[in-house]
Amino acid sequence: MPPTVSRPASQSARNPRSAALSFLASVALYLILLALGSFRPFEHLEIALFVLQYAAILWCALWYLRSQRQDLEEPVGLPQVNLRFLLISFALLAVLLSWFATRGLVNPDESGYSFLARIYRSRRIMADPLIGATANVQETPAELFYANHILRPIGWFPKFPPGWPLVLSLSYRISARWLPNPIFATLQLLVIAAIGSRWFSRATGAMAALLAALSPFYLVNSIGMMSHALCALLAATACLALAAGLRTGKLRYYAAMFACLAATFQVRPYTGFVLTSVMTIAAVWFARANRHLLIRLLAIGALFGALAIAGVLIYNHTYTGKWLVSPYAEAAGANTPPELSLNPRAVLHGMAQYGPRMLLESILGAFPFLYLLAGYAIIRENRYRSEVWILTAMYLSLVLAYLAHPDGYAVFFGERFHFEAFFAIALLAARGAQLLIERWQIHAREVGFALLLLGVLQIGQLASAIQVVSNRGEPYRKVRAAVVSPDVAGLIFLHDSPGFVAKHFNLNEADWRHASRVYLVDADAAHRAEWACRYGFSQWWVASYDPTAHAAVLRHGQTSCSFASSP
């Protein structure tokens, strides 16, 4: 802890009452604007919120903190955070919101993960092909095409790696598909606190967990059926093992790190590759002086690396018949995944088109000034330089790596492709806050007041995020509730409607031939009768969503087939 230093403040800065009132007023104004935007959204709401946050709240917060600078004899530090209360509160909120969100759909990838989990639950590796499947995936009829799925005469399956769907399939067995992600996210908060405790201080770790938990970006990626929460937990646990290995030099911690990183390859291979590269370089660099440890570390890394690569190759061969062609590439009828590009022109075009929105939503989706505090830690840290640079490298590596994904960033309260290293930014921000408090000599009571105001602001942000999740998922919730009614069975066409994209919502069972309902995309009304007869039905339903009535709409149709039997 650096020694206390007396720094006289100006008279204007020594007006704590005015500073506190200004700080309070700026936060209240932000919440009012947020509430108005929630009830009546307008086009530039996010820009207005950003300007208000950085043109008013930031400066009022700094004014208030500067007005509280004192010559304290006792050491100063971060206010205490009740970690147990934080974990319980977050877990309850995440479980409830996840239960609600999984009734609808927040991200279309969830439909693919869910279908693959149902396939694994049925003890298959792929579902039977739908009637009408073609040898060329690019010629799949529109009625049979679901986004991120591959349909060929040999079978039907989503393009995603098996790691997360296998875990998700276990939750399907207990009818709790909404449960795993909140559990993984809550565990990750505990791991974040553990990393902070080992590398900085217990207070820093608890503060980092608080900053993450109060970020809408963290919450929306901790619910539903996406794979990020699992992959992020594995990445954070690998970082914790790295921290233990660097401090103790014991090989078992490095083995745990490589085991977690190998598992990330089976969940999100590209993310796993990037984070594995960073952590392996860090481990090798700091072990370079101990030749015996270095050789053993490299041997263990090679073993787990071989297992990770073997898992990816087996996954490729199982689903595409080719060792080096992934289902991502197969879905596009190519030999390499089309999502990634090293073409500088394409990368620059993606940055220009999607970059500003990514930056804006990443800033607003995190705890206020999280990135500024992280930057402050990078600049001001002297005692824990190695730890700070490792965390910085983890986050920046994902940011830079996903610039090679130029055809559309995954922005929803922040760039979800960066979520697996969000824990690193939270830790850096908590350390930055600690350094700022120590430098300015601010009592924990005043810091607690500032944190309380920003926490209230974040509760408003979280409420807004919950509303967005609810609104986005409503069409899918209403349609799902309508089509699973006991009065509806047989062939069901899902029809595109405002807010509802049929190809994003695969509700079919893995064993669809023996299911009570078969779902197709309503691509052409003129061909409904033809498809119904091909599937052995003389009647069908068309399901759509009416945004005006906020309700699902079911229409019945029938035809005369030369034969009608169940599929």
N, C-alpha and C positions, 0 to 999 in steps of 0.2 A: 504494500500500500504506500503510495507516494506521500511525503510529508505535507502537512497543511501549509498553504501559502496565503498570506493576506493580500488581497487584491481589492483596493478601494473601488467602489462603483460610483458612477455619476449620480447626481441628485435625482435626475429623471428616472434612472433605473431603480432608485431606492423608494419607489412608491408602490408598495406591495398591494395596497387596497385597489388602486386603479388598475394595476396589472391583472389582478385576480378577476375583477369585474369585466375587464375587456376580454380576458380569456374565456370566461363563462359566457359572455354575450356572443362571441364568435362561434362557440360550440353550439349554442342554442340556435343561432341563425342557420348553421349547417344542418341541424336536425329538422328545422322547419322546411328548408329547401328540399331536403331528402323526402320528407313526408309529402310535400306538395307534388314532387315528382313521382312518388309512388301512386298517388291517387289520380294524377293527370300527367302522364309522362310527356316530356317534350324532347325535341331532337337533340339538343345540346346540353342535357342535364349533366352528363358526366364531366363535360368541360367546365361547366359552372361549379360543380362540386370540387373539381381539382383546383380551380382558381381560388375558390373560397378557402380550401384547406391550406394552400401554400401562400396565399396572399394575405390571409387574415389569421387563421388558427396558428400556423407555424410561428409567426412573429409575435402574436400575443402569448403563446406558450414560452417562447424564449425570453420575452420581456418579464413574464412572471417569474421564471426561474432565475434570471439575473437579479431581479429585485430581492430574491431570497438568499443571495450569496452572503456567507458569514465566515467569520474566523473561528472555526470550531476546533476545540482541542482534541475531541474524540474522533476516531476515524469515521468517515462517511461511506455510505454504500447504498445499494438498492433496497427499497422497502421489501419486507417479507411477503412472500406469496404462499398462501395455503394450498400446497400442491394437491393434497387429497381432495379438498373441496373443488378445486379446479377440474380434476380428472372426473369426479363424479358428476359435476354439472355438465361438462362437455359431453360425457358419455350419454347422459339422459337426453340432452338436446339432439345429439347425432342419431341416436336410436329412433327417437320419435320421428325426426325428419326423414330418415332413411326408410322407415316403414311407410311413411306417406308417399315419398318420392318413387318407390318401387312399384306403386300401383299405377304409375304412369311411365313417363320416359323423359329424362333430362338430356341424355346424349344418345344418338342413334347407335353408337358402338355397344351400348348396354344390351340392345336386342340381340346382337351377335354373341356376346359373352353369355347371355342368359340361355340362348338356344344351345350353344356348345355345352354348357353346364347340364342342360336337360338331356343332351345326348350321352354325356358321361354317366349321368345318373342311371340311364337305361342300360349301362354296361356295353355301350357301343363306342366306336371311334368316329362314326359318321352315321347320319340318318339315311334311310332309303331315299333314292332320288324321286323327286316329284314326277308325275306323269307329264311328259313333254320336255324332259331334260335333253339338252343337246351336247354333243361332244366338245364343241367350242363354247367356252364360257361367254365369249363375246356375243354369241347368238342366242343366249337365254331369252325366252319370251318374256315380255314385260310383266305378264301376269304371274310369272314364277320368280321374278328377280327381287331379292331383298338385298339391301346395301350391306356390303362386307361379307356376303355369303358366296359360296362357290357351289354351283349345281352342275353336276356332270352325270352321265349314266352310271358311273361307279358309286356315286353317293352324293350326299348333300351335307355341307358343313360350313361354318364361318371360318374366316382366314386367320383367326387369332391364335397365339401360342397357347399351349395346354395348361400352363401353370395356374393361372387365375381361375379358368373354368373348372379345373379339378377341385380347387378349394371351394368354389361357389357351389359345385354339385353336392358337396357335403351339407351345405346349408339348405339346399333344396330337399334333402332327405328328411329334414325336420321342419319343412315348410317355413323357413326363416331366411329367405334370400336377402332380406334387408339387414341382417345382423353382422356379417363379417366385417364390412368396411368400418362401421363405428368402433368395433373392437380393435381393429388394426390401427385406426387413427388415435384412439385413446392410448394404446400401447406406445405409439410413436411419441406422444407427448411425454410419456414416462422416460423414453429413451433420450429424447431431447434434453430433459432435465438431467439425466445421468451423464450425457456428454459434457454439458455445461459444468456440472459439478467436478468432473474429472479434469477438464482442461482449464477452467477459470475459477469458479466458486459455486457453492450450492445456491446462493442467491441468484447468480447469473443463469444457472440452468433452469431454476423455477421461473424466472422472468422470461426466458426464451420460450418456455412452454406456454406461458400466459399470452405472449405476443402472437404465437401461432394460433392458439385456441380462439382468440378474439378476432382473427382474420377471416372474413367471408370466403376468401380463396381456399383457406384450409378446410372450412366447414363443407363447402359444396363439393370438394374432392374427397370428403370422408363419408359420403352417403351414396346410396344407390348401388349400382353393380359395375362400376368401372374398376380398372385394375390398378389405378394409381396408389391407392392407400396401401395395398399389399406391397407393391414395389418400393414405395417410400419407406415403409417400415423396415424392409430388408436393407435398403441403402443406409438408413440411420443406424441400424444395428451393426452393419459392417463398419460404419464410422466409429461407433462406440468400441468395437473390438480393435480397430486400428489405434484408437486412443490408448486402450489398455496395453496393446502390444508395444507401442512407442515408449510408454512409461516403464513397463516391466521387462521388456525384451523377451517375454515368454512366447514360445512358438504356438502354443494352443490358441492364443488370441488371434494370431495371424491366420491360423487354420479356420477359426470361426469367421473371420472377415472374408476369406476366400469362399467359404461355404455359402455365406449370404449373397455374395456377389454372383456366384454361379447360379444361385436360385433366381436372381433377377433376370438372367438370360432366358429363363423359361416363362417369364411374365411379360417383360418388355425388353426384347433383345437389344435394340439400339441404345436405349437408356442404360441398360446393364453394361454394354460395352464401354460407353463413355465413362461411367462412374468407376468401373473396374480399372480402366486405364489410369485415372487420376489417383485412386487409392493405392494401386500397385506401384506407381512411380514414387508416391510419398513413402511407402513402406521401404522400398529399395533404397531410396536416397538416404533415409535416416539410419538404415542398417548397413550402409556401405563400409563403415569403419570396422564392423564385426564380420569378418569373412565367414566364420563358421555359421553364424546366424543367417547371413545373406544367402549362402548356398542352400541351407535347409528351407529358408523362406521361398526361394525361387523354385525349389523342388515341389513344395506344397502348392504353390501358385500354379505351376505347370500341371499338376494332377487335377486340381479343381477346374483349371482352364480347359483341359481335355474333356472332362465330364460335361462342362457347360456347352462346349462346341459339339460334342457327341449328341447331347440332347437336342440341340437345334437341328443338326443334320438328320437325326432320326425323325423328328417332327416334319421336316421338309419332305423326306422320302415317303413317309406314311401317307401324306395328303396330296403330294404332287407326283410321286413316283420318281422324283429326281432329287439327288442329295443337295444340290446347290441352288435349287429353285424353291423359294419360299411360297407359301400360300398367298402372301401379300402380292408377289409377282404374278402368281397363277390367276388371281382374281382379276388382274388387269390384262391377262393374256400376254405377259411379258416374261423375260428371264431375270429381271432385276426389279426390286420394289420401285414403282413409279413415284412414290411419295417423296423420295430423297433425290436430290440433284446437287451436283458439284459444279454446275454451269454458273459462272459468276453473274451472267446477265439475268438468269432466272432467280438467283439468290437476291440480287439487288432489287429486282422487280418485286419480289415478295416482301422485302424489307420496306420498300416505299409504299406498297399497297396495304400491308397489314401491320407493319411495325408501329406506327403511331398509336393505333388502337390497342396493341399489345402492351405498350408502355403505359398508356393511360389506365387501362383496366388493372394492370399489375400493381400500379401504385395505389389505386383506389381499393383494390381487393385485399390489400395487406393492412396491418395495423398502421395508423398514421405515422409517417416519417420513418418507417421501418428501413427503407433503403438509405435514407440519409444517415441514420444511426449506424447502419452497417458500414457505410463509407467512412464515417468518423472513426470507427474501430480500425479499419484498414490503415487510415492515415496516422492515427495517434498511438496505436499499440506499440509498445516497446518490450514489454515483459513476455508476452506470448505471441511473438511474431510468427513462429512456425505454425502454431495452431490456427491462427487467423488466416494465414496464407493457404493452408490446406482447405479450410472451409470456403474461402473465396474461390479457389480453383474448382471445387466441386460445383458450385453454382454457375460460375462463368462457363465452365466446360459444357454444361447442358444448354445454356443460352446460345453459345457459339455453335454447338453441334446441331441444334434444331433450326439454325438459319438455313441448313440444307434441306429444310422441309418447306419449300417456297410457295407451294400451291394452295396455301390456306393454313394459317396458324390456328391453333385450338384455343381460342380466347373465350373464357367465361369467368369473370372476376379475376382474370389473370391468365397467363399462358399455362395450360395444364401440363404441357410437355416439360415444364420446369419444376413441377410439383415435387418430384423425387429428391430435389436438393433444396426445397424450401426450408427445411430444418436448419440448413447451414446459414441462410440469411437471418432466420430468427435468432440463432445463437450469436451471430455477428452484431445484430442490432442490440441485443441484451448487453453484450460486452461494450458496445459503443455507448449505451446509456450509462453504464457503470463508470466508464472513463470520463464522461461529461460531468457526472455528479461529483466525482473525486476532484476534478480540475476546478469546478466552480464552488466546491465546498457547500453543498446544499443539504439541509437536514432531510432525513427520510420522511418526515411529516409533510413537508412541502412537495417533495417528489410524489408522495402518495396522493396528494390533492390533484396534481397535474395528471397522474395516471388515472385517477378516478374520473376526471372529466373526459379524458380520451377514451376511457373504457365505456362511459355512457354513450359517447359518440359511436363507438364500435357496436354497442348493443343495437343502436338504430340501424347501423350498416347491416348487421346480421339479420334484423327483422326485414330489411329491404331485400336481402338475398333470399330469405325464406319465401317472400312474396314472389320473387322472380322464378324460383324453382316451382312454386305452386302454379303460377300462370303458364309457364312453359309446359308443365306436365299435364295440365288440365284436359286438353283434348284427348290425350292418350288414356288418362284415367277414365274419362267418361265413355270412350269407345270400348275399353276393356270391360268395364262394368256392364255395358249393354250386351256385348256379344257372349259373355259367359252366363247370361240368364238361362234358366232351365227351359224357357220357351224357345230358345234359339239353338239350332243344331244343324248339322249338315255342312254344306258349302257356304262360306262367307267371303264375300268380296270386300276388301278394305279400300275405301275411296278417298283420294286426296281431298283435303278440305283446308281452309285457313288455319294454320297452326298444327295441322296433322298431315304427316307424310307417310303414306301407306307402306312404302318399301323400307321404312325405318322401324317397322313394328311387326316383327315375326312372332306370332302367338302360337305357331304350330307345335305340337308335341313331337318328340323324336320319333316315336312310333305312330306317325300320322295316319297310317293305313287303318289302324284299329281305334283311332280317336273318334270322339263324338262330333268333332268339328275339324274342318280343313279350311285354312285361310289362304286366299290368293289376293294378289293386287288387282284392283279394278282399273285396268289399263284402258279398256275399250268396251263401252256398254254394248256395242253391236256384237261382241264375241262372248258375252256372258253365257248364253245358251250353249254355245259350242263347248266352252270349257266345262260347264256343268255336266253335259252329256259325257265328255271324256272322263270325268271323274265318277260317273255313274249316278248322277243326281238329276232329277227333273225339276227340282226347286232349289232356290238359293236365297241368300240374304245379301244386301248391300249395306255396309256400315260406314257412316260418315259423321262429321262433327259440324254442328251449327254454332258459330261463334256468337251470333246474336242472342240465341236462347241459352247459350252455355250448356248445351246438351247434345248427346249422341242422337243420331237419326238412323233408324233401321227401316229399310224398304224390302219388300218381298217380291220375288219374281219366280216364274215357272215357265216350263217349256215342255214339249213332247219329244221324248227321245225314243230311239228304236229299242232301247233296253234301259232299265234303271235299276241299278244295284249299288250297294255300298261299295266303296273303293277297297 
